Amino acid sequence: MILVVGGAGYIGSHLVKELVKTNEVVVLDNLSTGHRWAIDERAQFVEGNLGSEADLEHVFSTYQIDAVMHFAANSLVGESVVDPVKYYENNVAATLTLLKTMMKHNVKKFIFSSTAATYGIPSVDMITEETSTSPINPYGCSKLMIEHILADYAHAYDMEYVVLRYFNAAGAYETAEIGESHDPETHLIPIILEHLLGEREHISVFGSDYDTEDGTCIRDYIHVTDLANAHIAALQSLLANETKTATYNLGNGLGYSVKEVIDTCERVTGKKANVVMADRRAGDPARLVASSEKIYRELGWKAERSLEEIIASAWKWHQSQVKVVK
């Protein structure tokens, strides 16, 4: 059985949708940011906390766990700057509690959701796994700390793990059963789509004078189902004892500017956006694009869905979730 910690969240719930097709799954989530309705009914669900020894002991004693997949981090960059203790307590200390419980029960296969924020502001146009890590906020620092801890656990306790560094996850499940549902919403594509549905008055573009073709920031977007399939490929490699330790970037290797994303949203929806230009945000790099050549070479995975497909799936989801504007 596979334990998915944080399986009620955006990415975790999409992973569970795919994982239950071939595995028995138990989800542990405290529902602080995730949703009970997002968990596939074929999975077992335990409401509990990542940092609770009692909750973890209950799960590991009740179920025969073969591997753990960790999606239960706090992940808002801005929040991490103003409330770093929350990030170090949950993302680091609570994860240590999970790792200690795993060792107690001799569960040594681990998939860790990391982040492009570990790279900080890179000096290269195409980020590889060899690009130096230098996070500039507590969120990125907390993720990199766990990466270092995992390396130490592998050396000392024979832990086998895969670290997956995400870039920009987007889109929704093909049936529109689940999708991106954050409060507050901070990601570009859902913000644009909410605006086009009449839920926001305008879209703010932070900076139009970057050293890019159209002056707006360039980012790497990946469909959440492609992301889920990368986790499954990594899990299969661990379970087959083909991988001991590995770190992979997850992106599509193509950068899209903020303007390109807005234009694509307009094209997919047939609606025109009201765009307001705003000042740059501190710490926003001009370009963040990932090379995923390593995971393709070693595990045969690559992103399959285009930006248009990402946005079309998200649009289908958001249309099903239209709120009454007050």
Secondary structure by P-SEA (a helix, b strand, c coil): cbbbcccccaaaaaaaaaaacccbbbbbbcccccccccccccbbbbbcccccaaaaaaaaaaccccbbbbccccccaaaaaacaaaaaacccaaaaaaaaaaaaacccbbbbbccccccccccccccccccbbbbccaaaaaaaaaaaaaaaaaacccccbbbbbbcbbbbcccccccccccccccccaaaaaaaaaccccccccccccccccccbbbbbbbbaaaaaaaaaaaaaaaaacccccccccccccccccaaaaaaaaaaaaccccbbbbbccccccccbbbbbaaaaaaaccccccccaaaaaaaaaaaaaaaccccc
